[in-house]
Amino acid sequence: MATFTQQLRVRELDVSLFRRGRGRPGTLRSANGADQDHLKQFITTRQGVEAYLEPRTTVTDTTVVLVAADGEWTRRRVESPEAATSFARKQGIPLYEAAKVGYPKRMRDWTASRRAAGEASP
């Protein structure tokens, strides 16, 4: 029969296997190329896209929310507010500060309609 210490080591090993690939708890994941690729793809496949800059918080890095004309939206990390400004300028879309102007009503309506239909958020 295994001792208490042996059982504890096995349990720690089991738990550590579930943590692999997630990074250290409490650390923020920075923006990467996949984030930029997703944002570019969203812009090229939707009409009337606008960008909303969300400032860094204690929980997340700086993010950009892209909102299409129909209210569909997506959120991804960006390296900095300056990087978001540069990205929006290169893509030819307007960039607003979400903390100052809020989010458009069409975004809230789109999210509400998806919830009512039982679908998950983006």
C-alpha positions as a Markdown table, in Angstrom:
| # | Residue | x | y | z |
|---|---|---|---|---|
| 1 | Met | 0.0 | 0.0 | 0.0 |
| 2 | Ala | 1.3 | 3.5 | -0.9 |
| 3 | Thr | 2.2 | 5.8 | 1.9 |
| 4 | Phe | 0.5 | 9.2 | 2.3 |
| 5 | Thr | 3.6 | 10.9 | 0.8 |
| 6 | Gln | 3.6 | 8.7 | -2.3 |
| 7 | Gln | -0.1 | 9.3 | -2.8 |
| 8 | Leu | 0.4 | 13.1 | -2.5 |
| 9 | Arg | 3.2 | 13.0 | -5.1 |
| 10 | Val | 1.0 | 11.1 | -7.5 |
| 11 | Arg | -1.8 | 13.7 | -7.0 |
| 12 | Glu | 0.6 | 16.6 | -7.6 |
| 13 | Leu | 1.7 | 14.9 | -10.8 |
| 14 | Asp | -1.9 | 14.5 | -12.0 |
| 15 | Val | -2.7 | 18.1 | -11.3 |
| 16 | Ser | 0.5 | 19.4 | -13.0 |
| 17 | Leu | -0.4 | 17.5 | -16.1 |
| 18 | Phe | -3.6 | 19.6 | -16.5 |
| 19 | Arg | -1.6 | 22.9 | -16.1 |
| 20 | Arg | 0.7 | 22.3 | -19.0 |
| 21 | Gly | 0.6 | 24.8 | -21.8 |
| 22 | Arg | -1.4 | 27.3 | -19.8 |
| 23 | Gly | 1.5 | 29.3 | -18.5 |
| 24 | Arg | 2.0 | 30.4 | -15.0 |
| 25 | Pro | -1.1 | 31.4 | -13.1 |
| 26 | Gly | -1.4 | 35.2 | -12.7 |
| 27 | Thr | 0.7 | 36.0 | -15.8 |
| 28 | Leu | -0.7 | 37.7 | -18.8 |
| 29 | Arg | -0.4 | 36.3 | -22.3 |
| 30 | Ser | 0.9 | 38.9 | -24.7 |
| 31 | Ala | -0.3 | 39.5 | -28.2 |
| 32 | Asn | 1.0 | 37.3 | -30.9 |
| 33 | Gly | 0.8 | 36.9 | -34.7 |
| 34 | Ala | -2.3 | 34.7 | -34.4 |
| 35 | Asp | -4.1 | 37.6 | -32.8 |
| 36 | Gln | -3.2 | 40.0 | -35.6 |
| 37 | Asp | -4.1 | 37.4 | -38.2 |
| 38 | His | -7.5 | 36.9 | -36.6 |
| 39 | Leu | -8.2 | 40.7 | -36.5 |
| 40 | Lys | -7.1 | 41.1 | -40.2 |
| 41 | Gln | -9.3 | 38.2 | -41.3 |
| 42 | Phe | -12.3 | 39.6 | -39.4 |
| 43 | Ile | -11.8 | 43.0 | -41.1 |
| 44 | Thr | -11.5 | 41.5 | -44.6 |
| 45 | Thr | -14.6 | 39.3 | -44.2 |
| 46 | Arg | -17.0 | 41.8 | -42.6 |
| 47 | Gln | -18.5 | 45.1 | -43.7 |
| 48 | Gly | -18.3 | 48.4 | -41.8 |
| 49 | Val | -15.8 | 47.3 | -39.1 |
| 50 | Glu | -14.8 | 49.7 | -36.3 |
| 51 | Ala | -12.1 | 49.2 | -33.6 |
| 52 | Tyr | -12.6 | 49.9 | -29.9 |
| 53 | Leu | -9.5 | 50.1 | -27.8 |
| 54 | Glu | -9.7 | 48.6 | -24.3 |
| 55 | Pro | -7.0 | 49.6 | -21.8 |
| 56 | Arg | -4.8 | 47.1 | -19.9 |
| 57 | Thr | -6.2 | 46.0 | -16.6 |
| 58 | Thr | -4.9 | 43.8 | -13.8 |
| 59 | Val | -6.5 | 40.8 | -15.5 |
| 60 | Thr | -5.9 | 41.4 | -19.2 |
| 61 | Asp | -3.4 | 43.2 | -21.5 |
| 62 | Thr | -4.5 | 45.9 | -23.9 |
| 63 | Thr | -7.2 | 44.6 | -26.2 |
| 64 | Val | -9.0 | 45.7 | -29.4 |
| 65 | Val | -12.7 | 44.9 | -30.0 |
| 66 | Leu | -13.6 | 44.9 | -33.7 |
| 67 | Val | -17.3 | 45.5 | -34.4 |
| 68 | Ala | -18.9 | 44.9 | -37.8 |
| 69 | Ala | -21.8 | 46.8 | -39.2 |
| 70 | Asp | -24.2 | 44.0 | -38.2 |
| 71 | Gly | -22.9 | 44.1 | -34.6 |
| 72 | Glu | -20.8 | 40.9 | -34.8 |
| 73 | Trp | -17.7 | 41.4 | -32.8 |
| 74 | Thr | -14.4 | 39.9 | -31.8 |
| 75 | Arg | -11.7 | 40.7 | -29.2 |
| 76 | Arg | -8.0 | 40.1 | -29.3 |
| 77 | Arg | -4.9 | 41.3 | -27.5 |
| 78 | Val | -2.6 | 43.9 | -28.9 |
| 79 | Glu | 0.9 | 44.9 | -27.9 |
| 80 | Ser | 0.0 | 48.5 | -26.9 |
| 81 | Pro | -2.4 | 51.4 | -27.5 |
| 82 | Glu | 0.2 | 52.6 | -30.1 |
| 83 | Ala | 0.2 | 49.3 | -31.8 |
| 84 | Ala | -3.6 | 49.4 | -32.0 |
| 85 | Thr | -3.5 | 52.9 | -33.5 |
| 86 | Ser | -1.0 | 51.8 | -36.1 |
| 87 | Phe | -3.0 | 48.6 | -36.9 |
| 88 | Ala | -6.3 | 50.5 | -37.4 |
| 89 | Arg | -4.6 | 53.1 | -39.5 |
| 90 | Lys | -3.0 | 50.5 | -41.8 |
| 91 | Gln | -6.3 | 48.7 | -42.1 |
| 92 | Gly | -8.2 | 51.9 | -42.8 |
| 93 | Ile | -10.7 | 51.6 | -40.0 |
| 94 | Pro | -11.6 | 54.0 | -37.2 |
| 95 | Leu | -10.4 | 53.4 | -33.7 |
| 96 | Tyr | -12.3 | 54.6 | -30.6 |
| 97 | Glu | -11.4 | 54.4 | -27.0 |
| 98 | Ala | -14.0 | 52.2 | -25.4 |
| 99 | Ala | -13.6 | 53.8 | -22.0 |
| 100 | Lys | -14.5 | 57.2 | -23.4 |
| 101 | Val | -17.2 | 56.4 | -26.0 |
| 102 | Gly | -18.6 | 53.0 | -24.9 |
| 103 | Tyr | -19.6 | 50.2 | -27.2 |
| 104 | Pro | -22.1 | 50.6 | -30.1 |
| 105 | Lys | -25.7 | 49.5 | -29.5 |
| 106 | Arg | -25.5 | 47.1 | -32.4 |
| 107 | Met | -22.8 | 45.1 | -30.6 |
| 108 | Arg | -25.0 | 44.7 | -27.5 |
| 109 | Asp | -28.0 | 43.8 | -29.7 |
| 110 | Trp | -26.0 | 41.2 | -31.6 |
| 111 | Thr | -24.8 | 39.6 | -28.4 |
| 112 | Ala | -28.4 | 39.6 | -26.9 |
| 113 | Ser | -29.8 | 37.9 | -30.0 |
| 114 | Arg | -27.1 | 35.2 | -29.8 |
| 115 | Arg | -27.9 | 34.6 | -26.2 |
| 116 | Ala | -31.6 | 34.4 | -26.9 |
| 117 | Ala | -30.8 | 31.8 | -29.6 |
| 118 | Gly | -28.8 | 29.8 | -27.1 |
| 119 | Glu | -25.5 | 30.4 | -28.9 |
| 120 | Ala | -22.2 | 31.2 | -27.2 |
| 121 | Ser | -20.4 | 34.5 | -27.4 |
| 122 | Pro | -17.4 | 35.0 | -29.6 |
